[in-house]
């Protein structure tokens, strides 16, 4: 198993550009989530999904969109990048929403100039 | 709502000394609790978890944590620090009730420095 994979590892965007961060898992996990990590703030939940076709907002959803058309994939879209979205983004998955033990991807480091 | 507080953003110990990283939680019902470790430029890796079984939980790399309901604490300990333990550590609590969303709420993190 590859576990949770994320692409790209690094990305630089200009303000106003859009892009999609990719996340995939091969563990047949129902639950997937996106976090952003900023210094001194821990991990903050952006969006999550309890299964294919079902998504919901987390703590900091503004400026981000998600969809979950398959069990395996959970892409995160930045609609119009802003410098405040400079962060490290982590995707995570767990077997289901009752399990809570989450497996994390290696992260995407995003810089918006 | 559930919340987590990690006391001390930086902890420094000497190699071979006791490691103690503090975590206090707020929850109206018994939660699930987790400790994750993040090595530089990597994702988070699960160290250990408490899910309502034994209150003393043993994890990987010699770490353990004790769930103390009366103190609403879940402190992480290791008897003897190793240089390879230098990393950032996150405590997390589950958002089990009433919504059972599957969410984890993370603390701000504690950076552990190990001095030779």
Interface residues (C-beta under 8 A of the other chain):
Chain A: X4 X31 X33 X35 X40 X41 X42 X43 X44 X45 X48 X50 X56 X58 X90 X92 X94 X96 X97 X98 X99 X100 X101 X102 X103 X104 X105 X106 X107
Chain B: X9 X32 X34 X36 X41 X42 X43 X44 X45 X46 X49 X51 X90 X94 X96 X100 X101 X102 X103 X104 X106 X107 X108 X109
